[in-house]
Amino acid sequence: MISDYEKSFGRGRVNLLSKREREVLSDLYRGLSRPEIAEKQGLSGNTINSAVNSVFNKLGAHSVADAVRIAAEEKLV
């Protein structure tokens, strides 16, 4: 029987990210800056900064480059 943990996390880290976090990560992967992402998504800079920080925490990343590397390695984008 599959445990609840495996159901939640067995499909990789993408399940940990909210829709907004996945969108922000995708935009970071494409090379957009935080202000560009905010403008593109029609959100405030603070909202984007919060989403980026959440992505970092959930992926264990320490920088945008680190988050993009993890995203590429784990096929999150």
C-alpha positions as a Markdown table, in Angstrom:
| # | Residue | x | y | z |
|---|---|---|---|---|
| 1 | Met | 0.0 | 0.0 | 0.0 |
| 2 | Ile | 1.3 | 3.5 | -0.9 |
| 3 | Ser | 1.8 | 5.7 | 2.1 |
| 4 | Asp | 0.3 | 9.2 | 2.3 |
| 5 | Tyr | 3.9 | 10.6 | 2.2 |
| 6 | Glu | 4.6 | 8.8 | -1.1 |
| 7 | Lys | 1.3 | 10.0 | -2.6 |
| 8 | Ser | 2.1 | 13.6 | -1.7 |
| 9 | Phe | 5.8 | 13.6 | -2.5 |
| 10 | Gly | 6.5 | 10.6 | -4.7 |
| 11 | Arg | 6.0 | 12.5 | -7.9 |
| 12 | Gly | 8.8 | 14.9 | -7.2 |
| 13 | Arg | 9.2 | 18.4 | -5.9 |
| 14 | Val | 6.8 | 19.9 | -8.4 |
| 15 | Asn | 3.9 | 18.7 | -6.1 |
| 16 | Leu | 5.3 | 20.9 | -3.4 |
| 17 | Leu | 5.0 | 24.1 | -5.5 |
| 18 | Ser | 1.8 | 26.1 | -5.8 |
| 19 | Lys | 0.6 | 27.2 | -9.2 |
| 20 | Arg | 2.0 | 30.7 | -8.7 |
| 21 | Glu | 5.3 | 29.3 | -7.6 |
| 22 | Arg | 5.5 | 27.1 | -10.6 |
| 23 | Glu | 4.7 | 30.1 | -12.9 |
| 24 | Val | 7.4 | 32.2 | -11.2 |
| 25 | Leu | 9.9 | 29.4 | -11.4 |
| 26 | Ser | 9.1 | 28.9 | -15.1 |
| 27 | Asp | 9.7 | 32.7 | -15.7 |
| 28 | Leu | 12.9 | 32.6 | -13.8 |
| 29 | Tyr | 14.0 | 29.6 | -15.9 |
| 30 | Arg | 13.3 | 31.8 | -19.0 |
| 31 | Gly | 15.6 | 34.4 | -17.7 |
| 32 | Leu | 13.1 | 37.0 | -16.6 |
| 33 | Ser | 14.0 | 39.3 | -13.7 |
| 34 | Arg | 11.7 | 39.7 | -10.7 |
| 35 | Pro | 10.4 | 43.1 | -11.9 |
| 36 | Glu | 9.7 | 41.6 | -15.3 |
| 37 | Ile | 7.8 | 38.7 | -13.8 |
| 38 | Ala | 5.8 | 41.1 | -11.7 |
| 39 | Glu | 4.8 | 43.1 | -14.7 |
| 40 | Lys | 4.1 | 40.0 | -16.9 |
| 41 | Gln | 1.9 | 38.5 | -14.2 |
| 42 | Gly | 0.3 | 41.7 | -13.1 |
| 43 | Leu | 1.4 | 41.3 | -9.5 |
| 44 | Ser | 3.4 | 43.4 | -7.1 |
| 45 | Gly | 7.1 | 43.0 | -6.6 |
| 46 | Asn | 6.5 | 41.9 | -3.0 |
| 47 | Thr | 4.2 | 39.1 | -4.2 |
| 48 | Ile | 6.9 | 37.9 | -6.6 |
| 49 | Asn | 9.6 | 38.1 | -4.0 |
| 50 | Ser | 7.4 | 36.1 | -1.6 |
| 51 | Ala | 6.8 | 33.4 | -4.3 |
| 52 | Val | 10.6 | 33.3 | -5.1 |
| 53 | Asn | 11.5 | 32.9 | -1.5 |
| 54 | Ser | 8.9 | 30.1 | -1.2 |
| 55 | Val | 10.4 | 28.4 | -4.2 |
| 56 | Phe | 13.8 | 28.6 | -2.7 |
| 57 | Asn | 12.6 | 27.1 | 0.6 |
| 58 | Lys | 10.7 | 24.3 | -1.0 |
| 59 | Leu | 13.5 | 23.3 | -3.4 |
| 60 | Gly | 16.3 | 23.9 | -1.0 |
| 61 | Ala | 17.8 | 26.5 | -3.3 |
| 62 | His | 20.0 | 29.4 | -2.3 |
| 63 | Ser | 19.8 | 31.5 | -5.4 |
| 64 | Val | 18.0 | 31.9 | -8.7 |
| 65 | Ala | 20.7 | 30.0 | -10.5 |
| 66 | Asp | 20.4 | 27.2 | -8.0 |
| 67 | Ala | 16.6 | 27.1 | -8.3 |
| 68 | Val | 16.8 | 27.0 | -12.1 |
| 69 | Arg | 19.4 | 24.2 | -12.0 |
| 70 | Ile | 17.1 | 22.1 | -9.7 |
| 71 | Ala | 14.2 | 22.9 | -12.0 |
| 72 | Ala | 16.1 | 21.7 | -15.0 |
| 73 | Glu | 17.5 | 18.6 | -13.3 |
| 74 | Glu | 14.1 | 17.5 | -12.0 |
| 75 | Lys | 12.2 | 18.6 | -15.1 |
| 76 | Leu | 10.0 | 21.0 | -13.2 |
| 77 | Val | 9.9 | 23.4 | -16.1 |
